Amino acid sequence: MSSPEVSHGSPRVEESGRTSITSKPTESVPAAQRERSLQRACCCAKVADDFRGGDTLVLDLTGVTPIVDFFVLTSGASRRQMHAIAEEVDRIMKAEGNQRMGLEGYSAGSWILQDYGDVVLHVFTSEARSTYDLENLWADAARVDWQAMIER
């Protein structure tokens, strides 16, 4: 059984005559895949919240970029707390069969990024979160009420 093809953007000719690729996918993510990704993202958010991550939120990027479905953003008050959040998310994701594809910033201290393909977890210090301001950088992304999703 083959999965539907998803175009990662459509060519557009600009006034200057150059061709560019738009960042918006031309076909939406299939509903079943989106639901699985949403469940994973909400699970990551709950773990971060359980470990007292600050201002934890989930951004739905399915209509904004073909690269990833959801971002989970949270803040840690210390390097130790950030590591605890990242390690527990990874433990739970592995237990559910979701292998981490990438890890960045674990030893740097101000921003940990864990990539699970469809979901990317960002654990920041409050200073780094303010500096990189992903909430505004990805302002077109809808915010998910992950707590309501967990309750149902």
Secondary structure as a PSIPRED ss2 file (coil, helix, strand):
# PSIPRED VFORMAT (PSIPRED V4.0)

   1 M C   1.000  0.000  0.000
   2 S C   1.000  0.000  0.000
   3 S C   1.000  0.000  0.000
   4 P C   1.000  0.000  0.000
   5 E C   1.000  0.000  0.000
   6 V C   1.000  0.000  0.000
   7 S C   1.000  0.000  0.000
   8 H C   1.000  0.000  0.000
   9 G C   1.000  0.000  0.000
  10 S C   1.000  0.000  0.000
  11 P E   0.000  0.000  1.000
  12 R E   0.000  0.000  1.000
  13 V E   0.000  0.000  1.000
  14 E C   1.000  0.000  0.000
  15 E C   1.000  0.000  0.000
  16 S C   1.000  0.000  0.000
  17 G C   1.000  0.000  0.000
  18 R C   1.000  0.000  0.000
  19 T E   0.000  0.000  1.000
  20 S E   0.000  0.000  1.000
  21 I E   0.000  0.000  1.000
  22 T C   1.000  0.000  0.000
  23 S C   1.000  0.000  0.000
  24 K C   1.000  0.000  0.000
  25 P C   1.000  0.000  0.000
  26 T C   1.000  0.000  0.000
  27 E C   1.000  0.000  0.000
  28 S C   1.000  0.000  0.000
  29 V C   1.000  0.000  0.000
  30 P C   1.000  0.000  0.000
  31 A H   0.000  1.000  0.000
  32 A H   0.000  1.000  0.000
  33 Q H   0.000  1.000  0.000
  34 R H   0.000  1.000  0.000
  35 E H   0.000  1.000  0.000
  36 R H   0.000  1.000  0.000
  37 S H   0.000  1.000  0.000
  38 L H   0.000  1.000  0.000
  39 Q H   0.000  1.000  0.000
  40 R H   0.000  1.000  0.000
  41 A H   0.000  1.000  0.000
  42 C H   0.000  1.000  0.000
  43 C H   0.000  1.000  0.000
  44 C H   0.000  1.000  0.000
  45 A H   0.000  1.000  0.000
  46 K H   0.000  1.000  0.000
  47 V H   0.000  1.000  0.000
  48 A H   0.000  1.000  0.000
  49 D H   0.000  1.000  0.000
  50 D H   0.000  1.000  0.000
  51 F C   1.000  0.000  0.000
  52 R C   1.000  0.000  0.000
  53 G C   1.000  0.000  0.000
  54 G E   0.000  0.000  1.000
  55 D E   0.000  0.000  1.000
  56 T E   0.000  0.000  1.000
  57 L E   0.000  0.000  1.000
  58 V E   0.000  0.000  1.000
  59 L E   0.000  0.000  1.000
  60 D E   0.000  0.000  1.000
  61 L C   1.000  0.000  0.000
  62 T C   1.000  0.000  0.000
  63 G C   1.000  0.000  0.000
  64 V C   1.000  0.000  0.000
  65 T C   1.000  0.000  0.000
  66 P C   1.000  0.000  0.000
  67 I C   1.000  0.000  0.000
  68 V C   1.000  0.000  0.000
  69 D C   1.000  0.000  0.000
  70 F E   0.000  0.000  1.000
  71 F E   0.000  0.000  1.000
  72 V E   0.000  0.000  1.000
  73 L E   0.000  0.000  1.000
  74 T E   0.000  0.000  1.000
  75 S E   0.000  0.000  1.000
  76 G C   1.000  0.000  0.000
  77 A C   1.000  0.000  0.000
  78 S C   1.000  0.000  0.000
  79 R H   0.000  1.000  0.000
  80 R H   0.000  1.000  0.000
  81 Q H   0.000  1.000  0.000
  82 M H   0.000  1.000  0.000
  83 H H   0.000  1.000  0.000
  84 A H   0.000  1.000  0.000
  85 I H   0.000  1.000  0.000
  86 A H   0.000  1.000  0.000
  87 E H   0.000  1.000  0.000
  88 E H   0.000  1.000  0.000
  89 V H   0.000  1.000  0.000
  90 D H   0.000  1.000  0.000
  91 R H   0.000  1.000  0.000
  92 I H   0.000  1.000  0.000
  93 M H   0.000  1.000  0.000
  94 K H   0.000  1.000  0.000
  95 A H   0.000  1.000  0.000
  96 E C   1.000  0.000  0.000
  97 G C   1.000  0.000  0.000
  98 N C   1.000  0.000  0.000
  99 Q C   1.000  0.000  0.000
 100 R C   1.000  0.000  0.000
 101 M C   1.000  0.000  0.000
 102 G E   0.000  0.000  1.000
 103 L E   0.000  0.000  1.000
 104 E E   0.000  0.000  1.000
 105 G C   1.000  0.000  0.000
 106 Y C   1.000  0.000  0.000
 107 S C   1.000  0.000  0.000
 108 A C   1.000  0.000  0.000
 109 G C   1.000  0.000  0.000
 110 S C   1.000  0.000  0.000
 111 W E   0.000  0.000  1.000
 112 I E   0.000  0.000  1.000
 113 L E   0.000  0.000  1.000
 114 Q E   0.000  0.000  1.000
 115 D E   0.000  0.000  1.000
 116 Y C   1.000  0.000  0.000
 117 G C   1.000  0.000  0.000
 118 D C   1.000  0.000  0.000
 119 V E   0.000  0.000  1.000
 120 V E   0.000  0.000  1.000
 121 L E   0.000  0.000  1.000
 122 H E   0.000  0.000  1.000
 123 V E   0.000  0.000  1.000
 124 F E   0.000  0.000  1.000
 125 T C   1.000  0.000  0.000
 126 S H   0.000  1.000  0.000
 127 E H   0.000  1.000  0.000
 128 A H   0.000  1.000  0.000
 129 R H   0.000  1.000  0.000
 130 S H   0.000  1.000  0.000
 131 T H   0.000  1.000  0.000
 132 Y H   0.000  1.000  0.000
 133 D C   1.000  0.000  0.000
 134 L H   0.000  1.000  0.000
 135 E H   0.000  1.000  0.000
 136 N H   0.000  1.000  0.000
 137 L H   0.000  1.000  0.000
 138 W C   1.000  0.000  0.000
 139 A C   1.000  0.000  0.000
 140 D C   1.000  0.000  0.000
 141 A C   1.000  0.000  0.000
 142 A E   0.000  0.000  1.000
 143 R E   0.000  0.000  1.000
 144 V E   0.000  0.000  1.000
 145 D C   1.000  0.000  0.000
 146 W H   0.000  1.000  0.000
 147 Q H   0.000  1.000  0.000
 148 A H   0.000  1.000  0.000
 149 M H   0.000  1.000  0.000
 150 I H   0.000  1.000  0.000
 151 E H   0.000  1.000  0.000
 152 R C   1.000  0.000  0.000
